[in-house]
Amino acid sequence: MSILQTLDKQYINGEWRDGLGAKTLQDINPYNGEVIAEFKMANLEDIDAAYKAAANAKNHQRDSKKHQAGDGGS
């Protein structure tokens, strides 16, 4: 078995960062049983950081739309 790709980064808040989780998940080709890729799983800290980043982005977008509406759309 050969792993074609190891994915150990998490894309959070616009940047790739090392995942903090210790567990991995293997993607296995059902035809021949070969491991195609191995993914490092996110842990609760990774998920919390991603959730906070998404909430901040949503709030920023909402505030931008309010500001644009207050300017008459310009």
KOLGU-4560 file (N, C-alpha, C; in nm, 3 decimals, padded with zeros to 5 digits):
<recs>
<n_xx: 00.083 n_yy: -00.119 n_zz: 00.000 ca_xx: 00.000 ca_yy: 00.000 ca_zz: 00.000 c_xx: 00.087 c_yy: 00.125 c_zz: 00.000 mol: A seq: 1 type: MET>
<n_xx: 00.051 n_yy: 00.219 n_zz: -00.084 ca_xx: 00.123 ca_yy: 00.347 ca_zz: -00.084 c_xx: 00.022 c_yy: 00.460 c_zz: -00.073 mol: A seq: 2 type: SER>
<n_xx: 00.056 n_yy: 00.556 n_zz: 00.009 ca_xx: -00.030 ca_yy: 00.671 ca_zz: 00.026 c_xx: 00.012 c_yy: 00.775 c_zz: -00.078 mol: A seq: 3 type: ILE>
<n_xx: -00.082 n_yy: 00.816 n_zz: -00.160 ca_xx: -00.052 ca_yy: 00.912 ca_zz: -00.265 c_xx: -00.044 c_yy: 01.054 c_zz: -00.212 mol: A seq: 4 type: LEU>
<n_xx: -00.120 n_yy: 01.083 n_zz: -00.107 ca_xx: -00.121 ca_yy: 01.219 ca_zz: -00.055 c_xx: -00.155 c_yy: 01.216 c_zz: 00.094 mol: A seq: 5 type: GLN>
<n_xx: -00.083 n_yy: 01.296 n_zz: 00.171 ca_xx: -00.114 ca_yy: 01.314 ca_zz: 00.312 c_xx: -00.160 c_yy: 01.457 c_zz: 00.331 mol: A seq: 6 type: THR>
<n_xx: -00.279 n_yy: 01.473 n_zz: 00.385 ca_xx: -00.336 ca_yy: 01.606 ca_zz: 00.407 c_xx: -00.343 c_yy: 01.630 c_zz: 00.558 mol: A seq: 7 type: LEU>
<n_xx: -00.257 n_yy: 01.719 n_zz: 00.606 ca_xx: -00.249 ca_yy: 01.740 ca_zz: 00.751 c_xx: -00.273 c_yy: 01.885 c_zz: 00.792 mol: A seq: 8 type: ASP>
<n_xx: -00.327 n_yy: 01.965 n_zz: 00.701 ca_xx: -00.353 ca_yy: 02.105 ca_zz: 00.730 c_xx: -00.503 c_yy: 02.130 c_zz: 00.738 mol: A seq: 9 type: LYS>
<n_xx: -00.540 n_yy: 02.233 n_zz: 00.812 ca_xx: -00.678 ca_yy: 02.278 ca_zz: 00.823 c_xx: -00.684 c_yy: 02.420 c_zz: 00.765 mol: A seq: 10 type: GLN>
<n_xx: -00.783 n_yy: 02.449 n_zz: 00.682 ca_xx: -00.800 ca_yy: 02.583 ca_zz: 00.625 c_xx: -00.897 c_yy: 02.659 c_zz: 00.715 mol: A seq: 11 type: TYR>
<n_xx: -00.843 n_yy: 02.748 n_zz: 00.797 ca_xx: -00.923 ca_yy: 02.820 ca_zz: 00.895 c_xx: -00.888 c_yy: 02.968 c_zz: 00.887 mol: A seq: 12 type: ILE>
<n_xx: -00.989 n_yy: 03.051 n_zz: 00.876 ca_xx: -00.974 ca_yy: 03.196 ca_zz: 00.876 c_xx: -00.880 c_yy: 03.243 c_zz: 00.765 mol: A seq: 13 type: ASN>
<n_xx: -00.892 n_yy: 03.183 n_zz: 00.648 ca_xx: -00.816 ca_yy: 03.226 ca_zz: 00.532 c_xx: -00.672 c_yy: 03.180 c_zz: 00.526 mol: A seq: 14 type: GLY>
<n_xx: -00.636 n_yy: 03.083 n_zz: 00.610 ca_xx: -00.498 ca_yy: 03.034 ca_zz: 00.605 c_xx: -00.492 c_yy: 02.885 c_zz: 00.636 mol: A seq: 15 type: GLU>
<n_xx: -00.391 n_yy: 02.821 n_zz: 00.579 ca_xx: -00.367 ca_yy: 02.680 ca_zz: 00.607 c_xx: -00.284 c_yy: 02.671 c_zz: 00.734 mol: A seq: 16 type: TRP>
<n_xx: -00.329 n_yy: 02.591 n_zz: 00.830 ca_xx: -00.253 ca_yy: 02.575 ca_zz: 00.954 c_xx: -00.251 c_yy: 02.428 c_zz: 00.992 mol: A seq: 17 type: ARG>
<n_xx: -00.152 n_yy: 02.393 n_zz: 01.072 ca_xx: -00.141 ca_yy: 02.255 ca_zz: 01.118 c_xx: -00.263 c_yy: 02.219 c_zz: 01.200 mol: A seq: 18 type: ASP>
<n_xx: -00.321 n_yy: 02.105 n_zz: 01.172 ca_xx: -00.432 ca_yy: 02.056 ca_zz: 01.252 c_xx: -00.382 c_yy: 02.010 c_zz: 01.388 mol: A seq: 19 type: GLY>
<n_xx: -00.466 n_yy: 02.025 n_zz: 01.488 ca_xx: -00.427 ca_yy: 01.989 ca_zz: 01.623 c_xx: -00.469 c_yy: 01.848 c_zz: 01.662 mol: A seq: 20 type: LEU>
<n_xx: -00.554 n_yy: 01.787 n_zz: 01.581 ca_xx: -00.602 ca_yy: 01.652 ca_zz: 01.611 c_xx: -00.495 c_yy: 01.546 c_zz: 01.594 mol: A seq: 21 type: GLY>
<n_xx: -00.510 n_yy: 01.438 n_zz: 01.666 ca_xx: -00.413 ca_yy: 01.327 ca_zz: 01.658 c_xx: -00.464 c_yy: 01.213 c_zz: 01.568 mol: A seq: 22 type: ALA>
<n_xx: -00.593 n_yy: 01.208 n_zz: 01.545 ca_xx: -00.651 ca_yy: 01.099 ca_zz: 01.466 c_xx: -00.638 c_yy: 01.127 c_zz: 01.316 mol: A seq: 23 type: LYS>
<n_xx: -00.630 n_yy: 01.019 n_zz: 01.238 ca_xx: -00.626 ca_yy: 01.031 ca_zz: 01.093 c_xx: -00.736 c_yy: 00.944 c_zz: 01.032 mol: A seq: 24 type: THR>
<n_xx: -00.770 n_yy: 00.976 n_zz: 00.909 ca_xx: -00.869 ca_yy: 00.900 ca_zz: 00.833 c_xx: -00.806 c_yy: 00.864 c_zz: 00.700 mol: A seq: 25 type: LEU>
<n_xx: -00.816 n_yy: 00.740 n_zz: 00.661 ca_xx: -00.762 ca_yy: 00.696 ca_zz: 00.534 c_xx: -00.872 c_yy: 00.683 c_zz: 00.430 mol: A seq: 26 type: GLN>
<n_xx: -00.845 n_yy: 00.735 n_zz: 00.311 ca_xx: -00.935 ca_yy: 00.719 ca_zz: 00.197 c_xx: -00.882 c_yy: 00.600 c_zz: 00.118 mol: A seq: 27 type: ASP>
<n_xx: -00.963 n_yy: 00.494 n_zz: 00.107 ca_xx: -00.918 ca_yy: 00.369 ca_zz: 00.046 c_xx: -00.990 c_yy: 00.345 c_zz: -00.085 mol: A seq: 28 type: ILE>
<n_xx: -00.912 n_yy: 00.310 n_zz: -00.187 ca_xx: -00.966 ca_yy: 00.275 ca_zz: -00.317 c_xx: -01.042 c_yy: 00.142 c_zz: -00.302 mol: A seq: 29 type: ASN>
<n_xx: -01.174 n_yy: 00.140 n_zz: -00.328 ca_xx: -01.251 ca_yy: 00.017 ca_zz: -00.308 c_xx: -01.216 c_yy: -00.092 c_zz: -00.409 mol: A seq: 30 type: PRO>
<n_xx: -01.157 n_yy: -00.055 n_zz: -00.521 ca_xx: -01.122 ca_yy: -00.155 ca_zz: -00.623 c_xx: -01.005 c_yy: -00.243 c_zz: -00.580 mol: A seq: 31 type: TYR>
<n_xx: -00.898 n_yy: -00.177 n_zz: -00.528 ca_xx: -00.779 ca_yy: -00.255 ca_zz: -00.498 c_xx: -00.733 c_yy: -00.246 c_zz: -00.351 mol: A seq: 32 type: ASN>
<n_xx: -00.807 n_yy: -00.170 n_zz: -00.270 ca_xx: -00.773 ca_yy: -00.159 ca_zz: -00.129 c_xx: -00.655 c_yy: -00.068 c_zz: -00.099 mol: A seq: 33 type: GLY>
<n_xx: -00.602 n_yy: 00.000 n_zz: -00.200 ca_xx: -00.489 ca_yy: 00.089 ca_zz: -00.181 c_xx: -00.532 c_yy: 00.218 c_zz: -00.112 mol: A seq: 34 type: GLU>
<n_xx: -00.449 n_yy: 00.265 n_zz: -00.022 ca_xx: -00.477 ca_yy: 00.392 ca_zz: 00.045 c_xx: -00.443 c_yy: 00.505 c_zz: -00.052 mol: A seq: 35 type: VAL>
<n_xx: -00.544 n_yy: 00.587 n_zz: -00.083 ca_xx: -00.526 ca_yy: 00.698 ca_zz: -00.177 c_xx: -00.474 c_yy: 00.821 c_zz: -00.104 mol: A seq: 36 type: ILE>
<n_xx: -00.531 n_yy: 00.850 n_zz: 00.011 ca_xx: -00.493 ca_yy: 00.969 ca_zz: 00.087 c_xx: -00.515 c_yy: 00.943 c_zz: 00.235 mol: A seq: 37 type: ALA>
<n_xx: -00.446 n_yy: 01.018 n_zz: 00.314 ca_xx: -00.464 ca_yy: 01.012 ca_zz: 00.459 c_xx: -00.489 c_yy: 01.155 c_zz: 00.507 mol: A seq: 38 type: GLU>
<n_xx: -00.597 n_yy: 01.172 n_zz: 00.582 ca_xx: -00.638 ca_yy: 01.304 ca_zz: 00.629 c_xx: -00.620 c_yy: 01.312 c_zz: 00.780 mol: A seq: 39 type: PHE>
<n_xx: -00.562 n_yy: 01.422 n_zz: 00.825 ca_xx: -00.554 ca_yy: 01.447 ca_zz: 00.969 c_xx: -00.687 c_yy: 01.508 c_zz: 01.012 mol: A seq: 40 type: LYS>
<n_xx: -00.751 n_yy: 01.447 n_zz: 01.109 ca_xx: -00.882 ca_yy: 01.492 ca_zz: 01.153 c_xx: -00.871 c_yy: 01.616 c_zz: 01.242 mol: A seq: 41 type: MET>
<n_xx: -00.969 n_yy: 01.702 n_zz: 01.235 ca_xx: -00.976 ca_yy: 01.819 ca_zz: 01.321 c_xx: -01.016 c_yy: 01.776 c_zz: 01.461 mol: A seq: 42 type: ALA>
<n_xx: -00.968 n_yy: 01.849 n_zz: 01.561 ca_xx: -01.015 ca_yy: 01.825 ca_zz: 01.696 c_xx: -01.107 c_yy: 01.940 c_zz: 01.737 mol: A seq: 43 type: ASN>
<n_xx: -01.152 n_yy: 01.941 n_zz: 01.861 ca_xx: -01.247 ca_yy: 02.044 ca_zz: 01.904 c_xx: -01.191 c_yy: 02.184 c_zz: 01.896 mol: A seq: 44 type: LEU>
<n_xx: -01.062 n_yy: 02.201 n_zz: 01.921 ca_xx: -01.000 ca_yy: 02.333 ca_zz: 01.911 c_xx: -01.002 c_yy: 02.383 c_zz: 01.765 mol: A seq: 45 type: GLU>
<n_xx: -00.973 n_yy: 02.294 n_zz: 01.670 ca_xx: -00.979 ca_yy: 02.331 ca_zz: 01.529 c_xx: -01.121 c_yy: 02.371 c_zz: 01.490 mol: A seq: 46 type: ASP>
<n_xx: -01.217 n_yy: 02.292 n_zz: 01.533 ca_xx: -01.358 ca_yy: 02.319 ca_zz: 01.499 c_xx: -01.403 c_yy: 02.450 c_zz: 01.561 mol: A seq: 47 type: ILE>
<n_xx: -01.365 n_yy: 02.475 n_zz: 01.685 ca_xx: -01.401 ca_yy: 02.600 ca_zz: 01.753 c_xx: -01.341 c_yy: 02.720 c_zz: 01.681 mol: A seq: 48 type: ASP>
<n_xx: -01.215 n_yy: 02.710 n_zz: 01.640 ca_xx: -01.149 ca_yy: 02.819 ca_zz: 01.568 c_xx: -01.218 c_yy: 02.845 c_zz: 01.434 mol: A seq: 49 type: ALA>
<n_xx: -01.255 n_yy: 02.739 n_zz: 01.363 ca_xx: -01.324 ca_yy: 02.753 ca_zz: 01.235 c_xx: -01.462 c_yy: 02.816 c_zz: 01.254 mol: A seq: 50 type: ALA>
<n_xx: -01.533 n_yy: 02.774 n_zz: 01.357 ca_xx: -01.666 ca_yy: 02.830 ca_zz: 01.385 c_xx: -01.656 c_yy: 02.979 c_zz: 01.417 mol: A seq: 51 type: TYR>
<n_xx: -01.560 n_yy: 03.016 n_zz: 01.502 ca_xx: -01.542 ca_yy: 03.157 ca_zz: 01.539 c_xx: -01.505 c_yy: 03.241 c_zz: 01.418 mol: A seq: 52 type: LYS>
<n_xx: -01.419 n_yy: 03.188 n_zz: 01.332 ca_xx: -01.380 ca_yy: 03.261 ca_zz: 01.211 c_xx: -01.500 c_yy: 03.282 c_zz: 01.119 mol: A seq: 53 type: ALA>
<n_xx: -01.583 n_yy: 03.179 n_zz: 01.105 ca_xx: -01.702 ca_yy: 03.190 ca_zz: 01.020 c_xx: -01.802 c_yy: 03.289 c_zz: 01.078 mol: A seq: 54 type: ALA>
<n_xx: -01.821 n_yy: 03.286 n_zz: 01.210 ca_xx: -01.913 ca_yy: 03.380 ca_zz: 01.275 c_xx: -01.864 c_yy: 03.523 c_zz: 01.259 mol: A seq: 55 type: ALA>
<n_xx: -01.734 n_yy: 03.546 n_zz: 01.275 ca_xx: -01.678 ca_yy: 03.680 ca_zz: 01.257 c_xx: -01.695 c_yy: 03.728 c_zz: 01.114 mol: A seq: 56 type: ASN>
<n_xx: -01.674 n_yy: 03.639 n_zz: 01.017 ca_xx: -01.691 ca_yy: 03.676 ca_zz: 00.876 c_xx: -01.837 c_yy: 03.711 c_zz: 00.847 mol: A seq: 57 type: ALA>
<n_xx: -01.928 n_yy: 03.634 n_zz: 00.903 ca_xx: -02.071 ca_yy: 03.661 ca_zz: 00.883 c_xx: -02.108 c_yy: 03.796 c_zz: 00.942 mol: A seq: 58 type: LYS>
<n_xx: -02.061 n_yy: 03.825 n_zz: 01.063 ca_xx: -02.090 ca_yy: 03.953 ca_zz: 01.127 c_xx: -02.031 c_yy: 04.069 c_zz: 01.048 mol: A seq: 59 type: ASN>
<n_xx: -01.910 n_yy: 04.051 n_zz: 00.997 ca_xx: -01.846 ca_yy: 04.155 ca_zz: 00.917 c_xx: -01.926 c_yy: 04.181 c_zz: 00.789 mol: A seq: 60 type: HIS>
<n_xx: -01.971 n_yy: 04.074 n_zz: 00.724 ca_xx: -02.050 ca_yy: 04.089 ca_zz: 00.602 c_xx: -02.182 c_yy: 04.160 c_zz: 00.633 mol: A seq: 61 type: GLN>
<n_xx: -02.248 n_yy: 04.121 n_zz: 00.743 ca_xx: -02.374 ca_yy: 04.184 ca_zz: 00.782 c_xx: -02.353 c_yy: 04.333 c_zz: 00.807 mol: A seq: 62 type: ARG>
<n_xx: -02.246 n_yy: 04.368 n_zz: 00.880 ca_xx: -02.218 ca_yy: 04.508 ca_zz: 00.911 c_xx: -02.185 c_yy: 04.588 c_zz: 00.785 mol: A seq: 63 type: ASP>
<n_xx: -02.117 n_yy: 04.523 n_zz: 00.688 ca_xx: -02.085 ca_yy: 04.589 ca_zz: 00.561 c_xx: -02.213 c_yy: 04.622 c_zz: 00.485 mol: A seq: 64 type: SER>
<n_xx: -02.307 n_yy: 04.528 n_zz: 00.484 ca_xx: -02.433 ca_yy: 04.551 ca_zz: 00.413 c_xx: -02.513 c_yy: 04.662 c_zz: 00.479 mol: A seq: 65 type: LYS>
<n_xx: -02.513 n_yy: 04.667 n_zz: 00.614 ca_xx: -02.582 ca_yy: 04.775 ca_zz: 00.684 c_xx: -02.519 c_yy: 04.909 c_zz: 00.650 mol: A seq: 66 type: LYS>
<n_xx: -02.386 n_yy: 04.912 n_zz: 00.644 ca_xx: -02.315 ca_yy: 05.036 ca_zz: 00.613 c_xx: -02.347 c_yy: 05.080 c_zz: 00.470 mol: A seq: 67 type: HIS>
<n_xx: -02.348 n_yy: 04.986 n_zz: 00.376 ca_xx: -02.380 ca_yy: 05.020 ca_zz: 00.238 c_xx: -02.522 c_yy: 05.070 c_zz: 00.225 mol: A seq: 68 type: GLN>
<n_xx: -02.615 n_yy: 05.010 n_zz: 00.296 ca_xx: -02.754 ca_yy: 05.051 ca_zz: 00.291 c_xx: -02.770 c_yy: 05.192 c_zz: 00.349 mol: A seq: 69 type: ALA>
<n_xx: -02.694 n_yy: 05.225 n_zz: 00.452 ca_xx: -02.698 ca_yy: 05.357 ca_zz: 00.513 c_xx: -02.638 c_yy: 05.464 c_zz: 00.425 mol: A seq: 70 type: GLY>
<n_xx: -02.553 n_yy: 05.426 n_zz: 00.330 ca_xx: -02.490 ca_yy: 05.521 ca_zz: 00.239 c_xx: -02.572 c_yy: 05.540 c_zz: 00.112 mol: A seq: 71 type: ASP>
<n_xx: -02.688 n_yy: 05.483 n_zz: 00.108 ca_xx: -02.770 ca_yy: 05.494 ca_zz: -00.012 c_xx: -02.725 c_yy: 05.399 c_zz: -00.122 mol: A seq: 72 type: GLY>
<n_xx: -02.649 n_yy: 05.295 n_zz: -00.082 ca_xx: -02.607 ca_yy: 05.195 ca_zz: -00.180 c_xx: -02.482 c_yy: 05.231 c_zz: -00.255 mol: A seq: 73 type: GLY>
<n_xx: -02.419 n_yy: 05.342 n_zz: -00.219 ca_xx: -02.297 ca_yy: 05.379 ca_zz: -00.292 c_xx: -02.172 c_yy: 05.344 c_zz: -00.215 mol: A seq: 74 type: SER>
</recs>
